[in-house]
């Protein structure tokens, strides 16, 4: 497991918001909060029990949905975490095999159920992407206070949505995606650290 959080600076924040605006322009403040929380803590909020992580994957893979894009979304400015589309799971190599070049994937993906071994391997990668340390309320509050002026200036959120996010900040809890985000983009992904991601898919980070 990983031991250090990713320090989110102003440059990281701007990069993350720019990338998110490109892929998901309908995102609101709750979605941006979720993005930054994931960039800071990775998948740690999901817990570290392999059976629980695996069941969550299986349950989501059974859902009716379209192919989720982008297949990879850098949420750590090339030094932290990535969102990994569940539609990459069927292309996950065997453990220890060479990383799969993204250029070898079909131009147009269709939904395919991964093998049991691929689901097991993904669950392992998720667990290993978790931070050893627990969520730290004080450090998260301080980080959010530091980033908030830039976020507020860019998204100009309503008072209602701001209050919802503030409630989550106070508990260092993660939000769910907004209803509009779910409807528009049907998000189906998991979070992996780039050091683990590049062992299975050929990326530059």
C-alpha positions in Angstrom: 0.0 0.0 0.0 1.0 3.6 -0.5 2.1 5.7 2.5 2.0 9.3 1.3 -0.8 11.6 0.2 -0.5 13.7 -2.9 -0.1 17.4 -2.0 -2.6 19.4 -4.1 -1.1 22.7 -5.1 -2.6 25.5 -7.3 -1.1 24.1 -10.4 -2.5 20.6 -9.7 -5.9 22.1 -9.1 -6.0 24.1 -12.3 -4.8 21.0 -14.3 -7.5 18.8 -12.7 -10.3 21.3 -13.3 -9.2 21.8 -16.9 -9.2 18.1 -17.6 -12.5 17.6 -15.9 -14.0 20.4 -17.9 -12.9 18.8 -21.1 -14.3 15.4 -20.3 -17.3 16.3 -18.1 -18.4 19.9 -18.7 -21.6 19.4 -16.8 -19.8 18.6 -13.5 -21.0 20.7 -10.6 -19.3 21.5 -7.3 -20.2 18.1 -5.7 -18.5 16.4 -8.6 -15.4 18.6 -8.4 -15.2 17.9 -4.6 -15.4 14.2 -5.3 -12.6 14.6 -7.9 -10.3 16.4 -5.5 -11.0 14.0 -2.7 -10.1 11.1 -5.0 -6.9 13.0 -6.1 -6.0 13.4 -2.4 -6.9 10.1 -0.9 -7.2 7.8 -4.0 -9.5 4.8 -3.4 -8.9 4.7 0.3 -12.5 5.6 1.1 -13.6 2.2 -0.3 -11.8 0.3 2.4 -9.0 -2.2 2.1 -10.8 -5.6 2.3 -10.4 -7.5 -0.9 -13.7 -9.3 -0.8 -15.5 -6.0 -0.3 -13.6 -4.3 -3.2 -14.2 -7.3 -5.4 -18.0 -7.5 -4.7 -18.3 -3.8 -5.5 -16.6 -4.4 -8.8 -18.8 -7.4 -9.7 -22.0 -5.6 -8.8 -21.1 -2.6 -10.9 -20.0 -4.6 -13.9 -23.4 -6.3 -13.9 -25.2 -2.9 -14.4 -26.6 -1.9 -17.8 -24.7 1.0 -19.1 -22.7 2.4 -22.0 -18.9 2.3 -22.3 -17.4 4.8 -19.9 -15.0 7.4 -21.3 -12.4 8.5 -20.9 -10.7 5.2 -20.4 -8.0 6.9 -18.3 -8.3 10.3 -16.6 -5.2 11.7 -14.9 -6.4 13.2 -11.6 -3.0 13.6 -10.1 -1.0 15.7 -12.6 1.1 12.8 -13.6 2.3 12.1 -10.1 -0.7 10.7 -8.3 -3.9 8.8 -9.1 -5.9 8.0 -12.3 -9.5 7.2 -12.9 -9.6 4.0 -14.8 -12.7 3.0 -16.8 -14.1 -0.4 -15.9 -14.2 -1.0 -19.7 -10.4 -1.5 -19.5 -10.7 -4.5 -17.3 -11.1 -7.1 -20.1 -7.7 -5.9 -21.4 -5.9 -6.3 -18.1 -2.9 -8.5 -18.6 -2.0 -11.5 -16.4 -0.2 -10.6 -13.2 3.5 -10.1 -14.0 2.9 -9.8 -17.7 4.2 -6.8 -19.8 2.0 -3.6 -19.6 -0.6 -3.5 -22.4 -0.1 -0.6 -24.9 -3.2 1.5 -25.2 -2.6 1.7 -28.9 -3.4 -2.1 -29.1 -6.9 -1.6 -27.9 -9.8 -1.7 -30.4 -10.7 1.8 -31.8 -14.2 1.3 -30.6 -14.8 -0.6 -27.4 -17.9 -2.6 -26.7 -18.9 -3.7 -23.2 -17.3 -7.1 -22.4 -17.3 -8.9 -19.1 -13.7 -9.4 -17.7 -12.6 -12.8 -16.5 -12.6 -13.8 -12.8 -8.8 -13.5 -12.8 -9.0 -10.0 -14.2 -11.5 -8.9 -11.6 -9.3 -10.4 -8.8 -6.3 -8.6 -10.2 -8.1 -5.3 -10.4 -9.3 -5.6 -6.8 -5.7 -6.2 -5.7 -4.5 -3.1 -7.6 -7.2 -1.0 -6.0 -6.3 -2.2 -2.5 -2.6 -1.6 -3.2 -3.5 2.0 -4.4 -5.0 2.7 -0.9 -3.1 4.9 1.5 -1.9 3.2 4.7 -2.9 6.2 6.7 -6.5 7.0 7.6 -8.5 10.0 6.4 -7.3 13.0 8.3 -10.1 15.5 8.9 -7.8 18.4 9.9 -5.5 18.1 6.9 -8.4 17.8 4.5 -10.1 20.9 5.9 -6.9 22.8 5.6 -6.4 21.6 2.0 -10.0 22.5 1.0 -9.7 26.0 2.6 -6.5 26.6 0.6 -8.1 25.5 -2.7 -11.6 26.9 -2.2 -11.1 30.5 -3.5 -10.0 29.2 -6.9 -12.8 26.6 -7.0 -15.5 29.1 -6.0 -14.2 31.6 -8.6 -14.4 29.1 -11.4 -17.7 27.3 -10.6 -19.7 30.0 -8.8 -21.7 27.3 -7.0 -25.1 28.0 -5.5 -25.4 28.4 -1.7 -27.3 25.1 -1.5 -24.6 23.0 -3.2 -21.9 24.8 -1.3 -23.6 23.9 2.0 -23.7 20.2 1.0 -20.0 20.2 0.2 -19.1 22.1 3.4 -20.9 19.4 5.4 -18.8 16.7 3.7 -15.6 18.7 4.3 -16.3 18.9 8.0 -16.3 15.1 8.2 -13.7 14.6 5.5 -16.3 12.5 3.7 -16.6 11.9 0.0 -19.7 13.0 -2.0 -21.6 11.0 -4.6 -21.7 12.2 -8.2 -24.5 14.7 -8.9 -27.7 13.3 -10.5 -26.9 15.3 -13.6 -23.4 13.9 -13.8 -24.7 10.4 -13.5 -27.3 10.9 -16.1 -24.9 12.6 -18.6 -21.8 10.4 -18.2 -22.8 7.2 -16.4 -19.5 7.1 -14.5 -18.1 3.6 -14.0 -14.4 3.7 -13.0 -12.0 2.9 -10.2 -9.0 4.8 -8.8 -5.5 3.5 -9.2 -2.1 5.1 -8.4 0.0 5.8 -11.4 2.8 3.5 -10.1 0.4 0.6 -10.2 -1.4 1.6 -13.3 1.8 1.7 -15.4 2.5 -2.0 -14.4 -0.6 -3.0 -16.4 -1.1 -0.4 -19.1 1.7 1.5 -20.9 1.4 5.1 -19.8 4.0 7.9 -19.6 3.5 8.8 -16.0 
